[in-house]
Amino acid sequence: MTSEHIIKKEEQTIFVLLLNESLAVWKPIKAIEVETNVFKIISKNEDPNDEQWEFNYQEIVKCEEKDLSDETRRLVATAKHI
């Protein structure tokens, strides 16, 4: 009998762009890494009429580190993973 190894991925914070803003505004959300630099979004947008996220709940996105306007380096969603 063989044993299976179950790997539980931890939640991480990634940033998604808010649409229809006059400046670039980045929203911190929770996601789980499913492969290197690819994440599944697990945060739900509680008020989509107020905030329009570029990527939404359960979408799988590619991420990369970027310097944001507050001069911090963050992991941001850049594209849907196909």
Secondary structure, 3 states (H helix, E strand, C coil): CCCCCCCCCCEEEEEEEEECCCCCCEEEEEEEEEECCEEEECCCCCCCCCCEECCCCCCEEEEEEEECCCCCEEEEEEEECC
